[in-house]
């Protein structure tokens, strides 16, 4: 028989999601199976992805002191997000201090959000298989990068928690692609795996040294809705 303090701690001690998300990990591989998507999904992602910085209204954000661009052909396509774009851009540009993911999370219940994909689209069906409650989804994007494309080291702005927060899924990821976290090394990414990343705490960058396009699915969502999956993934990774 042990002292009551030890017995109580032993009986009630458990890993809390907030502790895990805020522990300082730059990434965590999640135990999800990603289906194989038809090539047309990737062709559409590449052809429809646009200059992401223009869409969000900050063309000059990635300019260096020598006026050289700190981003080359890193483009994106919004798949789920604010429904009324004119309304959203006004909110977004009037409230500085956080990136689009944090802002969508902050205003998720205040304005209408919607899909830009049909109900039968395989990407939408996949995201909804993870988050069946639409209210748990804040923002979904494709991000594309051609051979030779890159994005300089940066820390995404947020006045929220600097914790694991974004679901990052490399759908097309040939050998030669890189996602680096400064002083943490490169994420050992495999195509079709699912990662939870911390882009608010650590400097990170991407580049594509392969011979084909890179396509990533990026999801901002209510992580408490998949709490058990995140905790299980962490416990099984040790």
N, C-alpha and C positions, 0 to 999 in steps of 0.2 A: 504494500500500500504506500503510495507516494503522497506528499503534502497536497492539500486541496488546490493550491495554486497550480501545481504541475498537472494535476488531474484535469482541472478546468481548462487550462491551456491546451492540453493534449486533445481534449474532447471538442474544443471549439475552434482550434487554429485552422485556418484555411487561406488559400491564396485569393486575394481580392483583385478584381479587375483593375481598379484604379492604381493599385500598387504595381501591377504588371505593366500597365500602359506607361506609367510615369517613372519606371525604374532606370531609364536611360539607354535602353537598347535602341540601336539605330534601325534594326529590322527584326522581324520574326516571321518565319515561314509558317503558313497556315495549312491545315490538313483539309484541303478541298480538291475535288477532282474537277478538272476543266475539260469540257467536251472538245472534240475536234470540230473546227468550224470550216465551212466551205471556203474555198479560195476567194469566192466573190465577196465574202465579208471583208477580207483584207483589202481587196482591190477597191471596194467602196470606201473603206476607211482612208486609204491613201488619197483617192481622187477627191473626196469631199472635205478632207481636212484643210483648213485655211490658216492664214497668218493669225495665230492665236492671240498675239499681242495686240493686233489691230482690233480684233473683235472685243477684247476686254478694255481697250482704251488706254494702253500704256506702251506705245511704240518705243519710247526712249528709255524704258526701264533697264534694258540690258546694253547700255552704251558705255564703253570704257573711256578713260581719260584721253586716249588717243583717237576717240571717235570710231574705233573699230567695233563692230557688232560683237557682243558676247554670246550671241546665239546664231546658229546657222541652220535654217530649214527645219527647225523644231516646230511642228504645226499640230493643230488639234481640231477636234470636232465635238461639240457639246451634244450629248445623247439624252441626258436628263438634267433639268435645271429649271430656273425661273421661267414661267410661261410668257409673261409680258417683258420682252427684252428691253424696251425703252424705259419701262418703269424700273427694271432691275439695274440698268446701267446708271441711272440717276442715284439710286440708293448706294450702289457700289462705289461710285466716284465721290459721293458726299461723305462717306464713312471710311476714312483711311485707317491704316494700321494693321489690316489683315488681308490675307489672300482670298481668292474666290471660294476655296473649300470652307474656310472658317466663316466667311460671310454667308454662304448658303446654309451652313449649319445654324448660324445665329438667327437668320430670317426665315427658316424653313416653315414655321407655323404662321407667319405673318402675311405671306403672299402666296399666290398659286404657283405650284411647280408642276411640270408635266414632262412626259416622254416625247422625244422627237423621232422615235422608232415605232413602227407598227407593233401590235400586240404579238404577232407571230414571228417577229424578228428573233433569230437565235441568240443574239447578244442580250436583248431585253429579257428573253425567257431565262437565260442563265443568271442574270443579275437578280431577277425576281425569284429564282429558286433559292438564292441565298437570303434575300430580304423579301419575303412574301407580303409584308405590310408596306405599302408604298410610302407611308409616313416615315419609315426608317431610312429611306434613301434621300440623300441631300444633293448629290451631284454625281454624274457619270460622264466621263470623257474618253474618247480615243486620243492618244498622242502618237504621232508618227515621226520618224526620223530616217532620212535616206542615207545611203552610204556617204561618208564624209561629213555628216551632220553632227552638231554638238551643241551643248549648253554649258556655259561656264559654271564653275563652282559658285553656289549661292545658298542662302538660307531663306526659305519662304517666310514672308512676314505674317505674324500672328500675334494678337494681344491675348490669345487664349493659352491653354496649356501647351507646353512644349513636350508633347508625348507622342507615342505611337498613335497614328490617327488615320492614315490613308491606306486603302487596299490597292495594291499594285500588281497587275497581272500581265506578264509578258506573253502575248499571244503569238507574235512572230519575233523570234530572238535568235538570229544566227550567231555562230561563233564569231567573235570580233566586236560584239556589242559590250558596252561597259556602263555600269551604274556604280559610281564610286562615292564612298563616304570618307571625308577627310579624316585621317588618322584611325580609321576603322577598316581600311581596305575596301575592296570591291565586293558587292553582294554576289554570292555564288549563285547567280540566277540560272535557272533552267526554264526553257520554254514550256508554258503550260502550268507552271507552279503559281502559287498565290502567296503574296507577301504583304505584311503589314509594316509600313515604314514610318520613320520619324523624320519628316522633312522640315520641321520647325526648330529643331535643336542643333542640327549638325549641317555643315557645309557639304553639298553633294553636287554631282555633275553627271552628265551622260555624254557618250560619244558612240559613233557607229563606224567601226573599222571593217565591217563585213561587206559583202557584195550585194546585199538586198535590203529592202526596207525593214525597219523595225516598227512593230505596232504594239502598243500597250493599252490595256483597258485600265482605267483609273476610277476608283469608287470612293466617294466620301459618304459615310453612313453612320447610323446609330450603332456603335460597336457593342452597346449593352444588349442589343437584340441577338448577338452571336457570342455572348459572354462565354458560354460553356465551350464553344469551339475554340476560342482564343486561348482559354486556360488549358484545355486539353492539348492543344498544339504546343504550348510552352512546356508542359510537363513531359510530353513525349519527345521533346527535342533534346533533353538532357542525357 
